[in-house]
Amino acid sequence: MKTNLKILLWLTLFISPSLVHAHSAGGTISGWHNGFYHPLHGWDHLLTMLAVGIWAAQLRGRAVWQLPLAFVGIMSLGGLVGITGVSIPGVELMILLSVAVFSVLVAGRIRFRTTISVLIVIFFGFFHGFAHGQEMPASVSLLSFALGFMMATLLLHGAGILTVRFLVFASTFFFSGVALTHSKPLIPYPSNPSCRQGTRNL
């Protein structure tokens, strides 16, 4: 699990220098800003990206890094398609459906094979990316906008993963404390008959 989280962290740090290097252009700064905050302004995007991270943590194993990377990868492709101006019907409906689907998957702790889980993430991730591409301002840099929303998405996935890890740690600590409290030995009753007699006389 720690190795998987390090992979996501290193990927996020890998993106950051590119953004710093690109800040020489004013449009780039604006593009990164718009791209980064775009997923945070829509509750549907925000909830879905958090849910993907939470579900990945619940599945454990390779899913912890495969699901977030699959979502970001296909979202980028969907964004490129959205920028072209191609019309795809039902995009908003698919995005709302993704919120419901991932909510059910997380609440029910539903497990599939990793391949199926990745395909589910890829299917809905495309529509989220398509919406990002359609809503990208024409005046900003495409690369900086894409890097911005990719970084924000990775951070949201990471937040979902860390939330699960924190809850597991907190619940383990709590129940361990409860078990320790109930396991304290009681004062033994004297086994010597004379001691029991003295106790009754008192």
Beta strands, then each sheet from edge to edge (+ up, - down):
end
